[in-house]
Amino acid sequence: MLKKVLSIIGMALLAVAFAAEEGAAAASSFAAIGKGLALGLGALGTGVAQSAIGAAALGAVAEDRRNFGTALIFFLLPETLVIFGFVGLFLIS
């Protein structure tokens, strides 16, 4: 799976490199790819983390309803990855 993802990313980067003109167009296209990767990979990491945390939180709340607040905090912690990716999107020029 990882090999497929890396090969798709590599082909996309090569396509942009060959299609872009020299100068500012190449720099802006790579900046756009960087922005997309910053937000996309942050969201992907959040989804992977929340899938495991959500299952564990549901089990903890099913056993004892007093665990709801703690489970909610742990479930929302990975959302910071998306926020960091969103901030990185604006930092890339």
N, C-alpha and C positions, 0 to 999 in steps of 0.2 A: 504494500500500500504506500509506504513512504517513498519507494523508488518511483512509483507512478506519479505521485505528487511532485517530487523533485524534478522529474523529467518534464512534466507539464509546465512548471515554473521556468525551467531552463529554456524550453521552446518559446514560451511567451517573451522572455527577455531577449532571445535571439531574434525573434520576429520584430520586436521594437527596435533593436539595434540596427537591423538591416533596413527597416522601413524609414527610420528617422533620418532627416537631413543633418548635415554637420552643423555644429554651433549650438544655438540656443534651443533648437527644436529637440535635439538629442537629450540635452540636460533636462528640459521640461518633461519629456516623456519618461525618463528615469525617475524624476521626482514624483510623477503621477503613479508609477508602479510602486515606489516606496510608500506613498500615502496609502495606497490600497492594501499593501502588505501590512502596514502598521495597524490599520483598523481591522482588517480581515483576520490576521493571525491572533490579534487580541480577542476578537469575538470567538474564534475557534477554540482558543485556550479556555475561555470562560465556559463554553459549552461542554468541553470535556470535563472540566472541574466540577461543574454543577450537576452533571449526570451522576457522578458517584456520590456527591454530597446530598443531592436530593433524595436518593434512595435511602441513605443512612438516616437522614433527617425524618423521613416519613416513618421509618421503623421506630425511631426514638419517640416520636410524637404518638404513635400508635400504642406504645407501651405505657407512656405517662404523658398526659396532656400538659404538665408543667414544663416540659422540655421545648415547648413551641417557640418561646422567645430566643433561646439559645440556638435552636435549629434554624430559625429565620436569620439570625446574625451570621451563622456559618454559611448559609446558603447564599447570602448576598455579598459576602466577602470577595468572591472571584469577579464580581462586576467591576472592581477597580481595574482589572486588566483592560476592559473595554474603554474605561475612562482614560487610562494611560495611552492607549492606542489612539483615542480621539485627540488627546493633547499632542501626541507625536505627529498626527496628521497636520496640525496647524504649525508645528515647528519646522517641518520639512518645506523648504522653499524651492 
